Amino acid sequence: MGFIRLLYTSLFVLLATTLLSAQSTYWQQSVKYNMDVDFDVNKHQFTGDQTIIYTNNSPDTLTRIFYHLYFNAFQPNSMMDIRSRTIRDADSRVADRISGLKPNEIGYQEVESLTQDGTPAPYVVAGTILEVELPNAILPGASTELKMKFRGQVPLQIRRSGRDNREGISYSMAQWYPKLAEYDYQGWHANPYIAREFHGIWGDFDVNITIDKDYLVGGTGYLQNKEEIGGTYNDGKPGTATGKTRTYRFSAPMVHDFMWAADPDYKHTTLTRADGNVLHFYYQEGDATTTNWELLPGIMDKAFEFINANYGYYPYKKYSFIQGGDGGMEYPMGTLITGERSLNSLVGVSVHELMHSWYQMVLATNESLYAWMDEGFTSYASDEVMNYLRQEGLIQGDVVADPHLSDVTGFLNFVKSGMEEPLSIHADHFSTNAAYGVGSYVKGSLFLYQLQYILGQETFKSGLLRYFNTWKFKHPNPNDVIRVMEKESGLELDWFKEYFVYTTRLPDYGIEGVEEGEKKKTTVVQLKNSGTMPMPVDITVTMVNGDKEYYTIPLGIMRGAKQAEGGKTYQVAPDWPWTNPTYELTLDTAIKRISSIEIDDSRRMLDTDRSNNSWKADDK
Ligand SMILES: [Zn+2]
């Protein structure tokens, strides 16, 4: 008995410990890249030597491994080409352009040799994915060395990376090297590249790029050999390197990708911020660029100040705004943006891509699965940054009280088109580019805006900061951001995540009637949810004398309520059970004292029909 009992007890303890650790132990793979790249600017080709130290921090034994070979997408009949030629609303930057690429215009990444710890590793190229059978399985906790020789050709620019973009920038080098696919708690993410979204392994990059001496190179990471390169990289002093080429040695600690760009005509300026963070700007001088690019550094200095204070402190000491690419795209410690823009447009794209340093480059969500967590959160914060810059008089435009309100109307209009799809769809698999775009950028931003409504402005704001500080340098998922918000507010919020992310349901609250209560000096407001999603309901009662009273009706499943925000105190009404279509709110005020009653006068809640949201005494 004693023995059996002991056995049971230890089994139980063992089981409990295992379960506990499976739920609470976060792990992520780690990687160290060392790359030497030799670039030929005449052929637009390069060769590379890559050494990767890969550490398997997962509890699983890995027998295979995958690399992304993104440049292979830029070949006629690739998945990206077919997708672009068959989707209903193709991106005009891609359209059918890949199908017309000539052999010297296509992109490719070719593997010349691959070894694991010195043993040749067999591999198969499947479009943009390299499938590798490992000679030696990687055990949990073990590290392995992967050595590769590769060569590549830079495609004529179609999307994001490539050569000779429409503004004449020679090389926009993103997704240019064989990049290990990420393995996490959801398994492998060896997604074929069809034009959007990335997910990478956290690690350190040392990248040495050898290129014609006339080209200036900027990119992710800190330049290690400023004296050799000289010029704008070393206070105008001539570089010590000689010969026809220059080797730029970059080191980037704790990032999950590496981008660079090169052009013989780059003008390169820097601004050192008060905290030592150095901002770099690279652009081709001209009528369409110079004036605005000279104003950009001062404006971005102010943007950094506001962003650091509100969304978490930028953890690197360098950021580069580089003219290149095909619009704007975010990378670790820098961005590639087109540069021939009005000042407002240049600042807009710069702020958006910079904001991605928080939502994607530091809070590295899997963009393929949760594009809305980086595009949406970035859009949310960018709207506030832009409003601040307008307020400071640094860019033109009207300062608005709430920069998120316009998203509500925009989104509800899109919903009417019938094209909306749930946020939970994999970014590559949305039926239309429009559904992906509105879902990721707008509904993703509204995800935060709805939380701001549910939690109240101050609690939400501190929650967003807590999210950054809890999850920086990791891969947060939707549950992680919701859990942080739950801890910050003390409210249960799983219902919100489930409705908002996995469905397209929305609430539609309305006032059905207002009448004198049975008890003297009370008023009863009859409310109804005609929609398909529950939400807590804020009610503003305006008295005849102009005074206002604020009520909030929490959902029972929130297990709590918003108490106050923005100087307002809410009277917390009894819970509204989500099963009940209707609800009666009793006000301790005689009806004759009331001038009007309105549901959510902040207009933040995504209510599909606001026509029935208010009642006026005159309407009786
Ligand atoms: Zn973005």
Boltz pocket constraint, residues with backbone or C-beta under 6 A from the ligand:
constraints:
  - pocket:
      binder: B
      contacts: [[A, 352], [A, 353], [A, 356], [A, 374], [A, 375], [A, 378]]
      max_distance: 6.0
